[in-house]
């Protein structure tokens, strides 16, 4: 069970940059559900989509796996023989708790895909041939100048018939559209019980560490990385998920 997210409920003299530390890990399920519109739908359907693309005897990657929600969805839905999931995250606190969650999943279900969780930087990952790669709200935390190289390496590792599933917060080139979607997202968080102080301090904490792209930028970069087709399959407010085919 996670705690309720109260990290930004009290005034902070200096709001530090957001990090996935032990305090965030404790409240992460509550935080993400109340902050990201459509998150449960995206996670569950990554498993459903992955079942269409998973090739027998291949690796499925969950990159920036946090507490392993996508890994759990992959294990529930993918039936292809011989597949295994590799979850990677650079937060030691996330990896430790992810191990616990997957162990709990093992005790509730029979015949799940094997899964391993490793602590590491996905920019340094030595990719194995894979049929599904999930980047679920992860690319936006990687320096913009490093994103193309990562996506290119993913493309080179994907087997024919595989897919990259990329979920991201979007920004919009049109200022009016950007303002509208920002206001609607703030309304979503307000409706989920966050105060104006919490919303403002969280935004300050994320300013330097999360840099979203527009849908057009994602499409152009994925094509530059070698992907042949980019198909948006979900959007709720300023959050979207795409399928990129090799």
GUKEMAR-860014 format. One record per residue: residue number from 1; y, z, x of N, C-alpha, C in turn. Coordinates in steps of 0.05 Angstrom, whole numbers, plus 5000, padded with zeros to 4 digits. Layout:
% GUKEMAR-860014
ATOM|NUM|Y|Z|X|Y|Z|X|Y|Z|X $
...
//
This chain:
% GUKEMAR-860014
ATOM|1|4976|5000|5017|5000|5000|5000|5025|5000|5018 $
ATOM|2|5045|4984|5010|5070|4984|5024|5090|5002|5011 $
ATOM|3|5110|5011|5026|5132|5027|5015|5153|5008|5003 $
ATOM|4|5171|5020|4987|5193|5005|4976|5213|4999|4999 $
ATOM|5|5226|4976|4998|5245|4968|5019|5271|4982|5014 $
ATOM|6|5277|5001|5032|5303|5015|5031|5317|5013|5058 $
ATOM|7|5310|4994|5074|5319|4992|5102|5350|4990|5104 $
ATOM|8|5362|4975|5085|5391|4971|5086|5405|4985|5064 $
ATOM|9|5393|5006|5053|5404|5020|5030|5428|5039|5038 $
ATOM|10|5428|5047|5063|5450|5065|5072|5469|5049|5090 $
ATOM|11|5495|5056|5089|5514|5042|5106|5507|5045|5136 $
ATOM|12|5508|5023|5151|5503|5024|5180|5528|5016|5195 $
ATOM|13|5535|5033|5214|5560|5028|5230|5557|5002|5244 $
ATOM|14|5534|4996|5255|5529|4971|5269|5502|4960|5259 $
ATOM|15|5502|4937|5245|5478|4926|5235|5465|4909|5257 $
ATOM|16|5441|4918|5265|5426|4905|5287|5413|4879|5277 $
ATOM|17|5408|4861|5296|5393|4836|5289|5366|4844|5277 $
ATOM|18|5358|4828|5257|5332|4833|5243|5309|4829|5262 $
ATOM|19|5290|4848|5262|5265|4844|5278|5242|4854|5260 $
ATOM|20|5219|4843|5266|5195|4850|5251|5182|4874|5264 $
ATOM|21|5196|4897|5262|5186|4922|5275|5170|4939|5255 $
ATOM|22|5163|4962|5264|5145|4980|5247|5158|4986|5221 $
ATOM|23|5185|4991|5221|5199|4997|5196|5197|4974|5176 $
ATOM|24|5200|4949|5185|5198|4926|5168|5169|4922|5159 $
ATOM|25|5150|4926|5177|5122|4923|5170|5114|4941|5146 $
ATOM|26|5124|4965|5146|5117|4985|5125|5126|4975|5098 $
ATOM|27|5148|4960|5097|5159|4953|5071|5157|4923|5065 $
ATOM|28|5145|4908|5084|5146|4879|5083|5136|4866|5057 $
ATOM|29|5114|4875|5045|5105|4862|5020|5127|4865|4998 $
ATOM|30|5139|4889|4996|5160|4893|4976|5184|4877|4983 $
ATOM|31|5192|4876|5009|5216|4861|5018|5213|4831|5011 $
ATOM|32|5191|4820|5018|5188|4791|5015|5186|4783|4985 $
ATOM|33|5173|4799|4969|5170|4793|4941|5198|4794|4927 $
ATOM|34|5214|4813|4935|5241|4817|4923|5262|4799|4935 $
ATOM|35|5256|4785|4957|5276|4770|4971|5272|4740|4970 $
ATOM|36|5246|4731|4967|5240|4703|4968|5229|4693|4942 $
ATOM|37|5245|4678|4927|5236|4668|4901|5212|4650|4904 $
ATOM|38|5191|4655|4887|5168|4639|4888|5148|4645|4909 $
ATOM|39|5152|4667|4925|5135|4672|4947|5105|4675|4940 $
ATOM|40|5098|4691|4919|5069|4693|4913|5057|4666|4905 $
ATOM|41|5072|4649|4891|5062|4623|4884|5058|4606|4908 $
ATOM|42|5076|4606|4927|5073|4591|4952|5048|4599|4967 $
ATOM|43|5045|4626|4971|5023|4636|4987|4996|4628|4974 $
ATOM|44|4993|4633|4949|4967|4628|4936|4961|4598|4937 $
ATOM|45|4981|4582|4932|4976|4553|4932|4973|4540|4959 $
ATOM|46|4982|4554|4980|4975|4544|5007|4945|4544|5010 $
ATOM|47|4932|4565|4999|4903|4565|5000|4891|4542|4983 $
ATOM|48|4902|4538|4960|4892|4516|4942|4896|4489|4956 $
ATOM|49|4920|4484|4967|4925|4459|4981|4907|4456|5006 $
ATOM|50|4904|4477|5020|4888|4476|5045|4859|4467|5039 $
ATOM|51|4849|4475|5016|4822|4467|5009|4819|4437|5006 $
ATOM|52|4841|4423|5001|4840|4394|4999|4840|4380|5026 $
ATOM|53|4850|4394|5047|4854|4382|5073|4835|4393|5094 $
ATOM|54|4823|4416|5090|4806|4428|5110|4782|4410|5116 $
ATOM|55|4777|4405|5142|4754|4389|5150|4732|4408|5160 $
ATOM|56|4707|4401|5155|4685|4418|5165|4687|4424|5195 $
ATOM|57|4679|4448|5202|4678|4456|5230|4704|4453|5245 $
ATOM|58|4726|4460|5231|4752|4459|5244|4767|4485|5242 $
ATOM|59|4788|4487|5257|4805|4511|5257|4828|4508|5236 $
ATOM|60|4835|4529|5223|4858|4531|5205|4877|4551|5218 $
ATOM|61|4902|4543|5222|4921|4561|5235|4941|4573|5214 $
ATOM|62|4946|4599|5217|4967|4612|5203|4987|4622|5224 $
ATOM|63|5009|4607|5228|5027|4612|5250|5051|4629|5240 $
ATOM|64|5056|4651|5253|5075|4670|5243|5063|4684|5219 $
ATOM|65|5040|4695|5223|5022|4704|5201|5031|4730|5188 $
ATOM|66|5050|4744|5200|5059|4771|5190|5035|4787|5181 $
ATOM|67|5033|4795|5156|5011|4813|5147|4986|4797|5138 $
ATOM|68|4987|4771|5141|4963|4755|5136|4959|4746|5108 $
ATOM|69|4980|4745|5092|4977|4737|5064|4967|4708|5062 $
ATOM|70|4977|4690|5079|4967|4663|5079|4938|4662|5089 $
ATOM|71|4932|4677|5110|4905|4677|5120|4885|4686|5098 $
ATOM|72|4893|4706|5082|4876|4715|5060|4873|4693|5039 $
ATOM|73|4894|4678|5034|4892|4656|5014|4874|4634|5025 $
ATOM|74|4876|4627|5050|4859|4607|5062|4830|4616|5060 $
ATOM|75|4824|4641|5066|4797|4651|5065|4786|4650|5036 $
ATOM|76|4803|4655|5017|4794|4655|4989|4787|4627|4979 $
ATOM|77|4802|4607|4987|4801|4581|4975|4786|4559|4990 $
ATOM|78|4786|4560|5017|4774|4539|5032|4743|4543|5033 $
ATOM|79|4729|4522|5025|4700|4523|5024|4687|4505|5045 $
ATOM|80|4702|4490|5059|4690|4471|5079|4673|4486|5099 $
ATOM|81|4650|4476|5105|4631|4490|5123|4642|4492|5151 $
ATOM|82|4637|4514|5163|4643|4518|5192|4672|4522|5199 $
ATOM|83|4690|4525|5179|4718|4530|5185|4723|4559|5193 $
ATOM|84|4744|4563|5208|4752|4590|5215|4783|4591|5217 $
ATOM|85|4794|4614|5212|4823|4618|5211|4832|4632|5236 $
ATOM|86|4852|4622|5249|4866|4636|5271|4894|4643|5262 $
ATOM|87|4900|4668|5261|4926|4678|5253|4941|4687|5278 $
ATOM|88|4966|4680|5281|4981|4686|5305|5008|4697|5297 $
ATOM|89|5016|4720|5309|5043|4731|5304|5052|4745|5330 $
ATOM|90|5078|4745|5335|5088|4757|5360|5096|4786|5356 $
ATOM|91|5092|4798|5332|5099|4826|5327|5073|4843|5328 $
ATOM|92|5072|4861|5348|5049|4878|5351|5044|4894|5326 $
ATOM|93|5066|4904|5313|5063|4920|5289|5051|4904|5266 $
ATOM|94|5060|4878|5264|5048|4861|5243|5019|4855|5248 $
ATOM|95|5012|4850|5273|4984|4843|5280|4966|4867|5274 $
ATOM|96|4974|4891|5281|4958|4915|5276|4953|4918|5246 $
ATOM|97|4974|4916|5230|4971|4920|5201|4955|4896|5189 $
ATOM|98|4958|4872|5199|4943|4849|5190|4913|4853|5193 $
ATOM|99|4905|4864|5216|4877|4871|5220|4867|4889|5198 $
ATOM|100|4883|4909|5191|4874|4927|5170|4871|4913|5143 $
ATOM|101|4890|4895|5137|4889|4881|5111|4865|4863|5110 $
ATOM|102|4859|4849|5132|4836|4831|5131|4810|4846|5130 $
ATOM|103|4809|4869|5143|4785|4886|5141|4781|4895|5112 $
ATOM|104|4803|4902|5098|4801|4909|5070|4791|4886|5053 $
ATOM|105|4801|4861|5059|4792|4838|5045|4762|4833|5049 $
ATOM|106|4753|4837|5073|4724|4834|5079|4707|4852|5062 $
ATOM|107|4717|4876|5056|4701|4895|5041|4701|4889|5011 $
ATOM|108|4719|4871|5002|4720|4864|4974|4707|4838|4967 $
ATOM|109|4704|4820|4986|4694|4793|4981|4670|4787|4998 $
ATOM|110|4653|4770|4988|4630|4761|5004|4635|4733|5015 $
ATOM|111|4624|4727|5038|4623|4700|5049|4651|4688|5052 $
ATOM|112|4670|4703|5063|4696|4692|5069|4695|4678|5096 $
ATOM|113|4714|4659|5100|4717|4647|5126|4722|4668|5148 $
ATOM|114|4710|4665|5171|4717|4683|5193|4746|4679|5201 $
ATOM|115|4759|4701|5208|4787|4700|5216|4792|4718|5239 $
ATOM|116|4808|4709|5258|4817|4725|5281|4847|4727|5280 $
ATOM|117|4858|4749|5289|4887|4754|5290|4894|4759|5319 $
ATOM|118|4914|4745|5329|4922|4749|5357|4952|4752|5359 $
ATOM|119|4960|4770|5377|4988|4773|5382|4997|4753|5403 $
ATOM|120|5018|4738|5398|5027|4719|5417|5050|4702|5406 $
ATOM|121|5062|4687|5424|5084|4669|5417|5072|4642|5410 $
ATOM|122|5077|4632|5386|5065|4606|5378|5075|4583|5395 $
ATOM|123|5098|4587|5409|5108|4566|5426|5090|4563|5451 $
ATOM|124|5075|4583|5458|5057|4583|5481|5028|4578|5473 $
ATOM|125|5023|4573|5448|4995|4572|5438|4982|4546|5448 $
ATOM|126|4957|4549|5458|4941|4526|5466|4925|4518|5441 $
ATOM|127|4935|4498|5426|4923|4490|5401|4895|4478|5404 $
ATOM|128|4877|4486|5387|4851|4473|5385|4853|4452|5363 $
ATOM|129|4834|4432|5363|4834|4413|5342|4833|4427|5315 $
ATOM|130|4851|4420|5297|4853|4435|5272|4857|4416|5248 $
ATOM|131|4852|4426|5224|4856|4409|5201|4878|4419|5183 $
ATOM|132|4884|4445|5185|4906|4456|5169|4923|4474|5187 $
ATOM|133|4949|4471|5185|4967|4489|5199|4988|4498|5178 $
ATOM|134|4990|4525|5175|5010|4536|5157|5032|4549|5174 $
ATOM|135|5057|4540|5169|5081|4552|5180|5097|4563|5156 $
ATOM|136|5092|4587|5149|5103|4598|5124|5127|4616|5130 $
ATOM|137|5151|4604|5128|5176|4618|5134|5176|4628|5163 $
ATOM|138|5168|4611|5181|5166|4618|5210|5184|4600|5227 $
ATOM|139|5185|4574|5221|5201|4556|5237|5230|4564|5238 $
ATOM|140|5240|4575|5217|5269|4583|5215|5276|4605|5234 $
ATOM|141|5256|4619|5245|5261|4640|5265|5258|4630|5294 $
ATOM|142|5252|4605|5297|5249|4593|5324|5274|4578|5331 $
ATOM|143|5283|4580|5356|5307|4567|5364|5307|4537|5357 $
ATOM|144|5328|4527|5345|5328|4499|5335|5320|4479|5356 $
ATOM|145|5327|4483|5381|5321|4464|5402|5291|4464|5410 $
ATOM|146|5276|4484|5400|5248|4486|5407|5230|4476|5383 $
ATOM|147|5242|4470|5361|5226|4464|5337|5211|4437|5339 $
ATOM|148|5224|4417|5349|5211|4391|5351|5187|4391|5369 $
ATOM|149|5189|4404|5392|5167|4405|5410|5143|4419|5398 $
ATOM|150|5148|4441|5383|5126|4455|5369|5113|4437|5349 $
ATOM|151|5129|4424|5332|5117|4407|5311|5102|4383|5324 $
ATOM|152|5112|4373|5346|5098|4351|5359|5071|4360|5369 $
ATOM|153|5069|4384|5380|5043|4394|5390|5024|4399|5366 $
ATOM|154|5035|4408|5344|5019|4412|5320|5008|4385|5311 $
ATOM|155|5025|4365|5310|5017|4339|5301|4995|4328|5319 $
ATOM|156|4998|4332|5345|4978|4322|5364|4951|4336|5361 $
ATOM|157|4951|4360|5350|4927|4376|5347|4913|4371|5321 $
ATOM|158|4927|4360|5301|4915|4357|5275|4894|4334|5274 $
ATOM|159|4873|4340|5261|4851|4321|5257|4859|4301|5235 $
ATOM|160|4848|4277|5235|4853|4258|5213|4846|4270|5186 $
ATOM|161|4863|4267|5167|4858|4279|5141|4868|4307|5138 $
ATOM|162|4879|4318|5159|4890|4345|5158|4918|4346|5149 $
ATOM|163|4931|4370|5150|4958|4372|5140|4972|4397|5152 $
ATOM|164|4998|4394|5155|5016|4417|5161|5029|4425|5134 $
ATOM|165|5029|4451|5128|5043|4461|5105|5065|4479|5115 $
ATOM|166|5090|4470|5109|5114|4483|5121|5131|4494|5098 $
ATOM|167|5136|4520|5098|5153|4533|5079|5178|4544|5093 $
ATOM|168|5201|4539|5081|5226|4547|5095|5248|4553|5074 $
ATOM|169|5267|4570|5082|5292|4572|5067|5308|4547|5074 $
ATOM|170|5321|4536|5054|5337|4511|5059|5367|4517|5060 $
ATOM|171|5381|4501|5075|5410|4500|5072|5417|4472|5061 $
ATOM|172|5441|4469|5052|5448|4444|5038|5474|4433|5050 $
ATOM|173|5474|4406|5054|5497|4393|5067|5521|4394|5049 $
ATOM|174|5517|4393|5023|5540|4394|5004|5549|4423|5000 $
ATOM|175|5574|4428|5006|5584|4456|5006|5582|4468|4978 $
ATOM|176|5587|4453|4957|5585|4463|4930|5556|4471|4923 $
ATOM|177|5537|4454|4931|5509|4460|4926|5500|4484|4942 $
ATOM|178|5509|4486|4967|5502|4509|4984|5513|4535|4971 $
ATOM|179|5537|4535|4961|5549|4559|4949|5534|4566|4923 $
ATOM|180|5528|4546|4907|5514|4551|4882|5487|4564|4887 $
ATOM|181|5471|4553|4905|5444|4563|4911|5446|4591|4924 $
ATOM|182|5466|4595|4941|5470|4621|4954|5475|4642|4932 $
ATOM|183|5493|4636|4914|5500|4654|4892|5476|4660|4875 $
ATOM|184|5460|4640|4869|5436|4644|4852|5415|4661|4866 $
ATOM|185|5413|4657|4893|5394|4674|4908|5403|4703|4909 $
ATOM|186|5429|4707|4912|5440|4734|4911|5434|4747|4884 $
ATOM|187|5437|4731|4862|5431|4741|4836|5401|4748|4833 $
ATOM|188|5384|4732|4846|5355|4738|4846|5350|4765|4859 $
ATOM|189|5362|4770|4882|5358|4796|4896|5370|4819|4880 $
ATOM|190|5393|4814|4868|5406|4835|4852|5388|4842|4828 $
ATOM|191|5376|4822|4816|5357|4827|4793|5333|4842|4802 $
ATOM|192|5326|4840|4827|5302|4855|4838|5310|4882|4849 $
ATOM|193|5334|4891|4843|5341|4919|4849|5356|4924|4875 $
ATOM|194|5363|4902|4890|5378|4906|4914|5408|4910|4907 $
ATOM|195|5421|4929|4921|5449|4934|4917|5466|4914|4933 $
ATOM|196|5491|4913|4927|5509|4895|4942|5509|4902|4972 $
ATOM|197|5508|4928|4978|5507|4937|5006|5482|4927|5020 $
ATOM|198|5459|4930|5007|5434|4921|5018|5435|4890|5023 $
ATOM|199|5445|4876|5004|5446|4847|5006|5464|4839|5030 $
ATOM|200|5487|4852|5032|5507|4845|5053|5496|4852|5080 $
ATOM|201|5484|4876|5083|5475|4884|5109|5450|4868|5118 $
ATOM|202|5433|4861|5100|5410|4844|5106|5420|4817|5116 $
ATOM|203|5440|4806|5102|5450|4780|5110|5461|4781|5139 $
ATOM|204|5476|4803|5145|5487|4806|5172|5465|4808|5192 $
ATOM|205|5443|4822|5186|5421|4826|5204|5407|4800|5210 $
ATOM|206|5407|4781|5191|5392|4756|5194|5410|4734|5206 $
ATOM|207|5436|4738|5206|5454|4716|5214|5447|4704|5241 $
ATOM|208|5440|4720|5261|5436|4709|5288|5407|4701|5293 $
ATOM|209|5389|4709|5275|5360|4704|5281|5347|4684|5263 $
ATOM|210|5359|4678|5241|5347|4658|5222|5366|4635|5218 $
ATOM|211|5358|4611|5226|5376|4588|5223|5362|4566|5207 $
ATOM|212|5367|4565|5181|5353|4546|5164|5363|4517|5168 $
ATOM|213|5346|4498|5161|5353|4470|5162|5355|4459|5133 $
ATOM|214|5366|4435|5131|5366|4422|5105|5339|4407|5102 $
ATOM|215|5333|4399|5077|5309|4384|5072|5309|4358|5088 $
ATOM|216|5332|4345|5091|5335|4320|5106|5328|4325|5136 $
ATOM|217|5338|4347|5147|5332|4354|5175|5302|4358|5179 $
ATOM|218|5290|4373|5160|5261|4377|5162|5246|4350|5162 $
ATOM|219|5253|4333|5143|5240|4308|5141|5243|4291|5166 $
ATOM|220|5268|4289|5176|5273|4273|5200|5258|4285|5225 $
ATOM|221|5258|4311|5227|5244|4323|5250|5214|4320|5249 $
ATOM|222|5203|4323|5225|5174|4319|5222|5166|4291|5228 $
ATOM|223|5182|4272|5220|5176|4244|5226|5179|4238|5256 $
ATOM|224|5199|4251|5268|5202|4248|5297|5179|4260|5312 $
ATOM|225|5166|4280|5301|5143|4293|5313|5118|4277|5309 $
ATOM|226|5119|4256|5293|5097|4238|5289|5084|4238|5262 $
ATOM|227|5093|4255|5244|5081|4257|5218|5088|4232|5202 $
ATOM|228|5069|4222|5187|5072|4196|5173|5085|4200|5145 $
ATOM|229|5080|4223|5133|5090|4227|5106|5098|4256|5102 $
ATOM|230|5120|4261|5089|5130|4288|5084|5134|4291|5054 $
ATOM|231|5120|4309|5041|5121|4311|5012|5128|4339|5004 $
ATOM|232|5152|4344|4992|5158|4370|4981|5140|4375|4957 $
ATOM|233|5128|4399|4956|5110|4405|4934|5120|4429|4918 $
ATOM|234|5140|4444|4928|5150|4467|4914|5178|4473|4922 $
ATOM|235|5195|4480|4903|5221|4491|4909|5229|4511|4887 $
ATOM|236|5239|4533|4896|5251|4553|4877|5277|4562|4890 $
ATOM|237|5299|4556|4877|5326|4561|4888|5328|4548|4916 $
ATOM|238|5335|4564|4937|5338|4552|4963|5314|4557|4981 $
ATOM|239|5291|4558|4970|5266|4562|4984|5247|4539|4977 $
ATOM|240|5234|4527|4996|5217|4504|4990|5193|4503|5009 $
ATOM|241|5173|4488|5000|5149|4484|5016|5142|4454|5016 $
ATOM|242|5134|4444|5040|5128|4416|5044|5100|4412|5055 $
ATOM|243|5089|4389|5049|5064|4380|5061|5071|4357|5080 $
ATOM|244|5063|4359|5105|5067|4338|5125|5040|4327|5133 $
ATOM|245|5036|4301|5131|5010|4288|5137|5012|4274|5164 $
ATOM|246|4991|4276|5180|4992|4264|5207|4992|4233|5206 $
//
